[in-house]
Structure formats: structure tokens, C-alpha cells
Amino acid sequence: GRIAEGRLYLVGCDRGVGKDSWAFSRALGDMAGWFPPPPIWQGPDRVTSSETPPRSLQLVADDAGNTHALWSDGESAEITHMRWDGHNWSSAFPVITALQGSVEQFTAASYADRLYLIGRDRQGMFFSDASIDRPTEWSAPMPIASIPTSAIAPDLLADNNGLLLTYAIALNENRGVYLTRSVNQGGTWSEPRLAFDGTAAGWDMVDAPQLAKT
């Protein structure tokens, strides 16, 4: 290698099969620019451990600047909670127990001073909520009778218009994506409305609808 007139020159020869010769040069510039920047993502850092691997992990940010992690292991009836306050994680604490059997799926959302959760067990969909100030004290799970037991893949959105819930009927004649709304913080839910007709569209199966607000 050589340095001349503010440039670095390198010449080399491949000793392998190719036996190529090569040359490279670059402006010296600022030495800090020679090396890759630090990674944007840091970690991962383990925040808790469990005898069974967690499933259905949900991260929810509230209006107070906290991040809530909720998960189930797919085998028990419990949903576990932890809160990140910007500096530390709280201890893992079981907060919700499903009405019947294990928690098969769930979704969570936050708006204003409340946390909301829709879960699915063998009995169907259920609703629970908590204050962001007391995230380990959730209301008793309440079944949503208007949603059929065949419904899967709930997704929840909370805003100033209330709670909007979507889910899928995966198979058979009624397959499609459905929407229902609550305007009283989960107390009652509207009759589900078909948003996407999987039968008419010719889909063999419908799954995993997602809600997003622009």
C-alpha cells in the first residue's frame, strides 16, 4: 500500500486458484468514514425467561410513554404482562385467565388511559381491559356473544371513535373478514359486518386480517 496526494493505493495478488491481481484506491478523507457506523438496532437483551416458549407476543405503547408486552405460551390459559417505562422492565405477571381452555390467540391495543385486549379460547372471543396506571389489574374476561366460535385471528384498533375489531372466518361458506365495533369501551359490540367475502372472491381460505389507521 502507498499514500500519495491524499489518496490510499492498494495493489494485491490472489494466491488462490484464480491468481488475480487487483488494485484499489480511495481518498483518505475523514478516518471516521472508513468504518461502518454502529448498528441501528441494539440487543437483543433477555428481559425474562419462561419454561415454555412465549407465543402471540404483543407490544402496545400507551399515551403515557410506556410500552406493554403481553404474551401467552399457547398451552396455558394465562396471558402475562410486563411494562417498560423507558428505563426498566417490570416483573412478568399473569394478568388474564381465559374463560375456557388455553389462550389460542389474542390482540391488544391502547387509547387514552386504557389498555384493551381481545382473546380467543375454545369458547370463542372474549374482552378485557385495564387502566394504563394499573396494568396488572385487568377486568374479568367477558365473552363477545355476537362473534361465532369459528372466528380466528382477531385484530383490534382503538381510537376516539371507540374500538374496532376485525377477525376471520377461515373456511366454509361464510369465510371472509368481518368487522365489529364498540362505542362504550367494550361493554357491547355491534353485529359483525362482512368486509371481505372470501367465497365470492374464490379464496379457499381467509386468515390474519390486520387493521391500520392512516
Secondary structure, DSSP 4 states (H G I P E B T S, - for coil): -EEETTEEEEEEE--SSS--EEEEEEE---GGGGSPPPPSS---------SS--EEEEEEE-TTS-EEEEEE-SSSSEEEEEEE-SS-BPPPEEEEE-SSS---EEEEEEETTEEEEEEEETTEEEEEEEETT-TT-PPPPEE-TTS-TTEEEEEEEEETTEEEEEEEE-SSTT-EEEEEEESSTTS--PPPEEEEEHHHHT-S----------
